[in-house]
Structures are given as structure tokens and as C-alpha cells.
Amino acid sequence: MKAAAGDRLIVEGTRDGEHRRVGLIVEVGHADGSPPYLVRWLDDEHETLVFPGPDARVVHTVR
């Protein structure tokens, strides 16, 4: 998985009762765009360090 600051991270809920989370990637951990990512979640503006799993995907921002 590769991303850049400004891209969106979408994490699908994999268990009953979990919902999709969408966040803005604020900072990328490595120069090559690999995780971890500092993500600001759009639903509550909380920022967390994320190591995306198989239920996540990146939506790239048009540059």
C-alpha cells in the first residue's frame, strides 16, 4: 500500500455493527509512501497512527 498526505484512507467494517471509516492522511511514515500513516478521521476529527490491514484501501487525491 502506498499513499501521500492528502489521500483518503477507507477502512471497511469487517464485523457486525462496525461501520466504514474514512480518514484524511495527514502524514506518511516513509518517503516511499508506505505505512504507518497519521490519519484524521472525518467522523470525529481524531488523529491516530494507522498501520492499515487488508480491510483498508487508499483513495488517491488528484495532484
Biotite code that builds the C-alpha atoms (Angstrom):
import biotite.structure as struc

atoms = struc.array([
    struc.Atom([0.000, 0.000, 0.000], chain_id="A", res_id=1, res_name="MET", atom_name="CA", element="C"),
    struc.Atom([1.340, 3.439, -0.957], chain_id="A", res_id=2, res_name="LYS", atom_name="CA", element="C"),
    struc.Atom([-0.140, 6.831, -0.071], chain_id="A", res_id=3, res_name="ALA", atom_name="CA", element="C"),
    struc.Atom([0.673, 10.515, 0.235], chain_id="A", res_id=4, res_name="ALA", atom_name="CA", element="C"),
    struc.Atom([-0.517, 13.264, 2.548], chain_id="A", res_id=5, res_name="ALA", atom_name="CA", element="C"),
    struc.Atom([-3.932, 14.416, 1.328], chain_id="A", res_id=6, res_name="GLY", atom_name="CA", element="C"),
    struc.Atom([-5.090, 10.965, 0.210], chain_id="A", res_id=7, res_name="ASP", atom_name="CA", element="C"),
    struc.Atom([-8.046, 9.312, 1.928], chain_id="A", res_id=8, res_name="ARG", atom_name="CA", element="C"),
    struc.Atom([-7.914, 6.062, 3.831], chain_id="A", res_id=9, res_name="LEU", atom_name="CA", element="C"),
    struc.Atom([-11.086, 3.977, 3.841], chain_id="A", res_id=10, res_name="ILE", atom_name="CA", element="C"),
    struc.Atom([-11.411, 1.131, 6.319], chain_id="A", res_id=11, res_name="VAL", atom_name="CA", element="C"),
    struc.Atom([-14.365, -1.194, 5.838], chain_id="A", res_id=12, res_name="GLU", atom_name="CA", element="C"),
    struc.Atom([-16.122, -2.625, 8.889], chain_id="A", res_id=13, res_name="GLY", atom_name="CA", element="C"),
    struc.Atom([-15.443, -6.358, 8.921], chain_id="A", res_id=14, res_name="THR", atom_name="CA", element="C"),
    struc.Atom([-17.651, -7.411, 11.848], chain_id="A", res_id=15, res_name="ARG", atom_name="CA", element="C"),
    struc.Atom([-21.335, -6.963, 12.533], chain_id="A", res_id=16, res_name="ASP", atom_name="CA", element="C"),
    struc.Atom([-22.030, -3.499, 13.898], chain_id="A", res_id=17, res_name="GLY", atom_name="CA", element="C"),
    struc.Atom([-18.822, -1.944, 12.574], chain_id="A", res_id=18, res_name="GLU", atom_name="CA", element="C"),
    struc.Atom([-19.144, 0.840, 10.063], chain_id="A", res_id=19, res_name="HIS", atom_name="CA", element="C"),
    struc.Atom([-16.893, 2.159, 7.314], chain_id="A", res_id=20, res_name="ARG", atom_name="CA", element="C"),
    struc.Atom([-14.402, 4.763, 8.497], chain_id="A", res_id=21, res_name="ARG", atom_name="CA", element="C"),
    struc.Atom([-12.992, 7.440, 6.217], chain_id="A", res_id=22, res_name="VAL", atom_name="CA", element="C"),
    struc.Atom([-9.969, 9.489, 7.120], chain_id="A", res_id=23, res_name="GLY", atom_name="CA", element="C"),
    struc.Atom([-7.610, 12.036, 5.641], chain_id="A", res_id=24, res_name="LEU", atom_name="CA", element="C"),
    struc.Atom([-3.965, 11.005, 5.588], chain_id="A", res_id=25, res_name="ILE", atom_name="CA", element="C"),
    struc.Atom([-2.135, 13.855, 7.286], chain_id="A", res_id=26, res_name="VAL", atom_name="CA", element="C"),
    struc.Atom([1.367, 12.382, 7.358], chain_id="A", res_id=27, res_name="GLU", atom_name="CA", element="C"),
    struc.Atom([3.108, 9.407, 5.775], chain_id="A", res_id=28, res_name="VAL", atom_name="CA", element="C"),
    struc.Atom([5.653, 7.423, 7.787], chain_id="A", res_id=29, res_name="GLY", atom_name="CA", element="C"),
    struc.Atom([8.125, 6.696, 4.989], chain_id="A", res_id=30, res_name="HIS", atom_name="CA", element="C"),
    struc.Atom([9.383, 8.541, 1.914], chain_id="A", res_id=31, res_name="ALA", atom_name="CA", element="C"),
    struc.Atom([8.198, 5.698, -0.347], chain_id="A", res_id=32, res_name="ASP", atom_name="CA", element="C"),
    struc.Atom([4.572, 6.164, 0.809], chain_id="A", res_id=33, res_name="GLY", atom_name="CA", element="C"),
    struc.Atom([4.361, 3.003, 2.867], chain_id="A", res_id=34, res_name="SER", atom_name="CA", element="C"),
    struc.Atom([2.655, 2.883, 6.297], chain_id="A", res_id=35, res_name="PRO", atom_name="CA", element="C"),
    struc.Atom([2.282, 3.886, 9.024], chain_id="A", res_id=36, res_name="PRO", atom_name="CA", element="C"),
    struc.Atom([0.012, 6.853, 8.313], chain_id="A", res_id=37, res_name="TYR", atom_name="CA", element="C"),
    struc.Atom([-1.167, 9.613, 10.601], chain_id="A", res_id=38, res_name="LEU", atom_name="CA", element="C"),
    struc.Atom([-4.890, 9.780, 9.825], chain_id="A", res_id=39, res_name="VAL", atom_name="CA", element="C"),
    struc.Atom([-7.507, 12.374, 10.824], chain_id="A", res_id=40, res_name="ARG", atom_name="CA", element="C"),
    struc.Atom([-10.848, 10.581, 10.895], chain_id="A", res_id=41, res_name="TRP", atom_name="CA", element="C"),
    struc.Atom([-13.611, 12.599, 9.267], chain_id="A", res_id=42, res_name="LEU", atom_name="CA", element="C"),
    struc.Atom([-16.354, 11.478, 11.662], chain_id="A", res_id=43, res_name="ASP", atom_name="CA", element="C"),
    struc.Atom([-14.743, 12.865, 14.829], chain_id="A", res_id=44, res_name="ASP", atom_name="CA", element="C"),
    struc.Atom([-11.561, 14.757, 13.743], chain_id="A", res_id=45, res_name="GLU", atom_name="CA", element="C"),
    struc.Atom([-9.496, 12.437, 15.978], chain_id="A", res_id=46, res_name="HIS", atom_name="CA", element="C"),
    struc.Atom([-5.972, 11.665, 14.725], chain_id="A", res_id=47, res_name="GLU", atom_name="CA", element="C"),
    struc.Atom([-4.407, 8.219, 15.046], chain_id="A", res_id=48, res_name="THR", atom_name="CA", element="C"),
    struc.Atom([-1.356, 6.397, 13.764], chain_id="A", res_id=49, res_name="LEU", atom_name="CA", element="C"),
    struc.Atom([-2.599, 3.643, 11.441], chain_id="A", res_id=50, res_name="VAL", atom_name="CA", element="C"),
    struc.Atom([-0.969, 0.503, 10.106], chain_id="A", res_id=51, res_name="PHE", atom_name="CA", element="C"),
    struc.Atom([-3.665, -0.422, 7.530], chain_id="A", res_id=52, res_name="PRO", atom_name="CA", element="C"),
    struc.Atom([-4.856, -4.006, 7.302], chain_id="A", res_id=53, res_name="GLY", atom_name="CA", element="C"),
    struc.Atom([-6.457, -5.952, 4.455], chain_id="A", res_id=54, res_name="PRO", atom_name="CA", element="C"),
    struc.Atom([-9.792, -4.207, 5.059], chain_id="A", res_id=55, res_name="ASP", atom_name="CA", element="C"),
    struc.Atom([-8.310, -0.792, 4.125], chain_id="A", res_id=56, res_name="ALA", atom_name="CA", element="C"),
    struc.Atom([-7.755, 0.991, 0.840], chain_id="A", res_id=57, res_name="ARG", atom_name="CA", element="C"),
    struc.Atom([-6.282, 4.318, -0.239], chain_id="A", res_id=58, res_name="VAL", atom_name="CA", element="C"),
    struc.Atom([-8.109, 6.760, -2.496], chain_id="A", res_id=59, res_name="VAL", atom_name="CA", element="C"),
    struc.Atom([-5.510, 8.979, -4.103], chain_id="A", res_id=60, res_name="HIS", atom_name="CA", element="C"),
    struc.Atom([-6.020, 12.718, -4.426], chain_id="A", res_id=61, res_name="THR", atom_name="CA", element="C"),
    struc.Atom([-5.625, 14.112, -7.928], chain_id="A", res_id=62, res_name="VAL", atom_name="CA", element="C"),
    struc.Atom([-2.405, 16.135, -7.976], chain_id="A", res_id=63, res_name="ARG", atom_name="CA", element="C"),
])
